[in-house]
Amino acid sequence: MSHSFVPDPRNEQVLIYLNGALIPRAQASVSVFDSGFLMGDGIWESFRVRQGHIGFLDAHLDRLFEGAAALMIDIGMSRAEITAAIRQTLAANQMTDAVHLRLMITRGIRSTPYQDPRVVIGGPTVVIVPEYKRPTPRSRPLRLFTVHVRRGRADVQDPGINNHAKLNCITACIQATQAGADEGLMLDPHGFVATCNSTHFFIVRGGEVWTSTGDYCLPGITRAAVIRCCEQAGIPIRQRNFSLTRVYGADEAFITGTFGGLTAVGEIDGRTIGTGSPGPMVARLQGLYAELSRVEGTAV
């Protein structure tokens, strides 16, 4: 799996933030009438905490509030208050490094199981789940499989909103898993490469780094950071349409995401990409990304 991690027994004792209270993990729960449970009606962000810093906090909050505005979800908290809640949660758990944190906000409790937001009673549900998570050491690069599930148009379900309704991505993940792959590669409605089911996708060709136009994928925070790394280092970066033919003939391929950063891909649809081993561009970008993450981190 692209998000495989080393189990950590400390996670059984963590305190979960739930609407302003810190609750032991085993006792933390939400109502069966919560909008997120009933309808997938909510938004979320994940954060990586390394060496006392939260990576790209401002960018994550920008995306959170943009999604809330689009869905007309009243978060009920300011950016400063959300940041304070994150810091409170980390401090209560004495967490400063190798932490993955999930912030989830739903529209709140519904009076009855129905989709109309007008049946919501009270304010939103705000949950912060912190966990100690280190990526599992890899003996090989990732394997991807191109799935039949497409990334949809914005007028069907806007892929730019990081919402709780991820059934298309889950279906893609299932198909990739059944095919023996680590992640599903997803195409857009026109047959061009869009993204992966839970990460973003890049290839390297002739010293250039390519990724999709971004029209059919979530505006990834790590994706944007890697693009910025390329621009700052003078590495040609292209956001463009490209087909699987271009992918199969690439020199290197990799995925990006908050949890794993940059991870090399060695095989796609049974075809070896490049040498099948992590290449020099991936190694260079991993270093550039780690430095950018340190510089732009926010102290816990």
C-alpha positions as CSV (number, residue, x, y, z in Angstrom):
1,M,0.0,0.0,0.0
2,S,1.1,3.6,-0.6
3,H,0.1,4.5,2.9
4,S,1.4,1.5,4.8
5,F,2.8,2.4,8.2
6,V,4.6,0.9,11.1
7,P,2.1,0.1,13.9
8,D,2.8,2.1,17.1
9,P,1.2,0.9,20.4
10,R,1.2,4.5,21.7
11,N,-1.7,5.2,19.4
12,E,-4.0,3.2,21.7
13,Q,-3.6,5.9,24.4
14,V,-3.9,9.1,22.3
15,L,-6.5,11.7,23.1
16,I,-8.9,12.6,20.3
17,Y,-10.2,16.2,20.0
18,L,-14.0,16.2,19.7
19,N,-15.9,19.5,19.7
20,G,-13.5,21.1,22.1
21,A,-13.0,18.1,24.4
22,L,-10.1,15.7,24.5
23,I,-11.3,12.2,24.8
24,P,-9.4,8.8,25.1
25,R,-9.4,7.1,21.7
26,A,-11.4,4.1,22.9
27,Q,-14.2,6.4,24.0
28,A,-14.3,8.9,21.1
29,S,-17.4,8.6,19.0
30,V,-19.9,10.6,17.0
31,S,-23.7,10.3,16.7
32,V,-25.3,7.9,14.2
33,F,-27.2,11.0,13.1
34,D,-24.0,12.9,12.3
35,S,-23.9,14.3,8.7
36,G,-20.5,12.6,8.0
37,F,-21.8,9.2,8.9
38,L,-25.2,9.5,7.3
39,M,-24.3,11.3,4.0
40,G,-20.5,11.7,3.8
41,D,-21.3,15.4,4.3
42,G,-18.1,16.9,5.5
43,I,-14.5,18.0,4.7
44,W,-11.2,17.0,6.0
45,E,-7.4,17.7,5.9
46,S,-4.4,15.7,7.0
47,F,-1.2,17.1,8.4
48,R,2.3,15.8,8.9
49,V,4.2,16.8,12.0
50,R,8.0,16.5,11.8
51,Q,10.6,17.7,14.3
52,G,8.3,20.1,16.0
53,H,6.7,21.6,12.9
54,I,3.4,21.2,11.1
55,G,4.0,20.9,7.4
56,F,2.3,23.5,5.1
57,L,-0.3,24.4,7.7
58,D,-1.5,27.6,5.9
59,A,-2.0,25.8,2.5
60,H,-4.0,23.1,4.2
61,L,-6.2,25.6,6.0
62,D,-6.7,27.5,2.7
63,R,-8.0,24.3,1.1
64,L,-10.2,23.5,4.1
65,F,-12.0,26.9,4.1
66,E,-12.4,26.9,0.3
67,G,-14.1,23.5,0.5
68,A,-16.3,24.7,3.4
69,A,-17.3,27.8,1.4
70,A,-18.2,25.7,-1.6
71,L,-20.4,23.3,0.5
72,M,-21.8,26.1,2.7
73,I,-20.5,24.4,5.8
74,D,-20.1,26.8,8.7
75,I,-17.0,25.6,10.4
76,G,-17.8,27.7,13.5
77,M,-14.1,28.3,14.1
78,S,-11.6,30.8,12.7
79,R,-8.2,29.7,11.2
80,A,-6.5,30.8,14.5
81,E,-9.0,28.7,16.5
82,I,-8.4,25.6,14.4
83,T,-4.7,26.1,14.6
84,A,-5.0,26.4,18.4
85,A,-7.1,23.2,18.5
86,I,-4.4,21.3,16.6
87,R,-1.7,22.6,18.9
88,Q,-3.8,21.8,21.9
89,T,-4.3,18.2,20.7
90,L,-0.6,17.7,20.0
91,A,0.4,19.2,23.3
92,A,-2.0,17.0,25.3
93,N,-0.5,14.0,23.6
94,Q,3.1,15.3,23.9
95,M,3.5,14.8,20.1
96,T,6.2,16.6,18.2
97,D,7.6,14.2,15.6
98,A,6.6,11.4,13.2
99,V,2.9,12.3,13.6
100,H,0.1,12.1,11.1
101,L,-3.0,14.2,12.1
102,R,-6.5,14.1,10.5
103,L,-8.8,17.0,10.9
104,M,-12.5,16.2,10.0
105,I,-15.4,18.7,10.0
106,T,-18.9,17.6,9.2
107,R,-22.1,19.7,8.9
108,G,-23.2,18.4,12.2
109,I,-26.1,16.3,13.7
110,R,-29.2,15.8,11.6
111,S,-32.6,15.5,13.1
112,T,-33.5,12.6,10.8
113,P,-31.6,10.5,8.1
114,Y,-32.1,12.9,5.2
115,Q,-29.8,14.7,2.8
116,D,-31.3,18.2,3.0
117,P,-29.0,20.4,5.2
118,R,-32.0,22.2,6.6
119,V,-32.6,19.2,8.9
120,V,-29.2,19.8,10.6
121,I,-29.6,20.8,14.3
122,G,-26.8,22.5,16.1
123,G,-23.3,23.3,15.0
124,P,-20.7,21.3,13.1
125,T,-18.8,18.3,14.3
126,V,-15.0,18.9,14.6
127,V,-12.7,16.0,15.2
128,I,-8.9,15.8,15.3
129,V,-7.2,12.4,15.3
130,P,-3.5,12.4,16.0
131,E,-1.4,9.3,15.5
132,Y,2.2,8.3,15.6
133,K,2.9,7.1,12.0
134,R,6.1,6.3,10.2
135,P,5.9,4.9,6.7
136,T,6.9,1.3,6.4
137,P,10.4,0.8,5.0
138,R,10.1,-0.3,1.4
139,S,12.0,-3.1,-0.2
140,R,10.8,-2.0,-3.7
141,P,9.2,0.9,-5.5
142,L,5.4,1.0,-5.7
143,R,3.3,-0.8,-8.3
144,L,0.4,1.0,-9.9
145,F,-2.6,-0.3,-11.8
146,T,-4.8,1.7,-14.1
147,V,-8.3,1.3,-12.9
148,H,-11.6,1.6,-14.8
149,V,-13.0,4.3,-12.4
150,R,-12.5,7.8,-13.9
151,R,-12.0,11.1,-12.2
152,G,-15.2,13.0,-12.8
153,R,-16.1,16.5,-14.1
154,A,-16.6,19.4,-11.7
155,D,-20.3,19.6,-12.6
156,V,-20.8,16.0,-11.4
157,Q,-18.8,15.9,-8.2
158,D,-16.0,18.5,-8.0
159,P,-12.7,16.6,-7.5
160,G,-11.3,19.8,-6.1
161,I,-13.2,19.5,-2.8
162,N,-11.6,17.3,-0.2
163,N,-14.9,15.9,1.0
164,H,-15.9,12.8,2.9
165,A,-17.6,11.2,0.0
166,K,-14.7,9.1,-1.5
167,L,-16.5,6.1,-2.9
168,N,-15.0,6.5,-6.4
169,C,-11.5,6.5,-4.8
170,I,-12.4,3.6,-2.6
171,T,-13.7,1.6,-5.6
172,A,-10.4,2.4,-7.5
173,C,-8.4,1.3,-4.5
174,I,-10.3,-2.0,-4.3
175,Q,-9.7,-2.7,-8.0
176,A,-6.0,-1.9,-7.7
177,T,-5.6,-4.1,-4.7
178,Q,-7.4,-7.0,-6.4
179,A,-4.9,-6.5,-9.3
180,G,-2.0,-6.9,-6.9
181,A,-1.0,-3.2,-7.0
182,D,-0.3,-0.6,-4.3
183,E,-2.3,2.2,-5.7
184,G,-4.8,2.9,-8.5
185,L,-3.9,5.2,-11.4
186,M,-7.0,7.1,-12.5
187,L,-7.7,8.7,-15.9
188,D,-9.8,11.7,-16.6
189,P,-13.0,11.6,-18.7
190,H,-10.9,12.2,-21.9
191,G,-8.6,9.2,-21.2
192,F,-5.6,11.3,-20.0
193,V,-3.8,10.5,-16.8
194,A,-5.3,12.4,-13.9
195,T,-4.2,11.2,-10.5
196,C,-4.1,8.2,-8.2
197,N,-6.8,7.1,-5.8
198,S,-5.2,8.7,-2.7
199,T,-2.1,10.4,-4.0
200,H,-0.9,12.5,-7.0
201,F,1.1,11.2,-9.9
202,F,4.2,12.5,-11.7
203,I,6.5,11.1,-14.4
204,V,10.0,12.1,-15.6
205,R,10.9,12.3,-19.3
206,G,14.1,13.6,-20.7
207,G,14.9,15.6,-17.6
208,E,11.4,17.2,-17.4
209,V,8.9,16.5,-14.7
210,W,5.3,16.0,-15.9
211,T,2.0,15.9,-14.0
212,S,-1.6,16.3,-15.0
213,T,-3.3,19.7,-15.6
214,G,-4.9,19.4,-12.2
215,D,-8.4,19.8,-13.7
216,Y,-9.5,16.4,-12.5
217,C,-7.8,16.0,-9.2
218,L,-7.7,17.5,-5.7
219,P,-5.4,20.5,-5.4
220,G,-2.8,18.5,-3.5
221,I,-0.6,20.3,-1.0
222,T,2.4,18.1,-1.6
223,R,1.8,18.2,-5.3
224,A,2.0,22.0,-5.3
225,A,5.1,21.9,-3.1
226,V,6.9,19.6,-5.5
227,I,5.9,21.8,-8.4
228,R,7.3,24.8,-6.5
229,C,10.5,22.8,-5.8
230,C,11.0,22.2,-9.5
231,E,10.4,25.9,-10.3
232,Q,12.8,27.1,-7.7
233,A,15.5,24.6,-8.7
234,G,15.2,25.3,-12.4
235,I,13.8,21.8,-13.2
236,P,11.4,21.9,-16.1
237,I,7.9,21.2,-14.8
238,R,5.0,20.6,-17.2
239,Q,1.3,20.5,-16.1
240,R,-0.3,19.0,-19.2
241,N,-2.4,16.3,-20.7
242,F,-0.6,13.0,-21.4
243,S,-1.7,9.4,-22.1
244,L,-0.6,6.1,-20.7
245,T,1.7,5.7,-23.7
246,R,3.8,8.5,-22.3
247,V,3.7,6.9,-18.9
248,Y,4.9,3.5,-20.0
249,G,7.9,5.1,-21.7
250,A,8.9,7.4,-18.9
251,D,12.3,7.5,-17.3
252,E,10.9,7.7,-13.8
253,A,7.6,7.9,-12.0
254,F,6.6,8.8,-8.5
255,I,3.6,9.7,-6.3
256,T,3.2,12.5,-3.8
257,G,1.1,12.8,-0.6
258,T,1.0,14.3,2.8
259,F,1.9,11.1,4.6
260,G,4.7,9.7,2.4
261,G,6.0,12.8,0.7
262,L,7.6,11.6,-2.5
263,T,7.6,7.8,-3.2
264,A,9.1,6.2,-6.3
265,V,7.0,4.0,-8.7
266,G,8.7,1.1,-10.4
267,E,5.9,-0.7,-12.2
268,I,2.6,0.3,-13.9
269,D,0.2,-2.1,-15.4
270,G,2.9,-4.8,-15.4
271,R,5.4,-2.6,-17.2
272,T,8.7,-1.6,-15.7
273,I,9.2,2.1,-15.5
274,G,12.8,3.2,-16.3
275,T,15.1,0.9,-14.5
276,G,12.4,-0.2,-12.1
277,S,14.4,1.4,-9.2
278,P,14.2,4.9,-7.7
279,G,15.9,7.3,-10.1
280,P,18.1,10.4,-9.7
281,M,15.2,12.9,-10.2
282,V,13.2,11.3,-7.4
283,A,16.1,11.4,-5.1
284,R,16.8,15.1,-5.9
285,L,13.2,16.1,-5.4
286,Q,12.9,14.2,-2.1
287,G,15.7,16.3,-0.8
288,L,14.3,19.6,-2.1
289,Y,10.9,18.7,-0.7
290,A,12.2,17.9,2.7
291,E,14.0,21.2,2.9
292,L,10.9,23.2,1.7
293,S,8.8,21.3,4.3
294,R,11.2,22.4,7.0
295,V,11.4,26.0,5.9
296,E,7.6,26.4,5.5
297,G,6.7,24.4,8.6
298,T,4.7,26.0,11.5
299,A,5.9,25.3,15.1
300,V,3.6,23.1,17.1
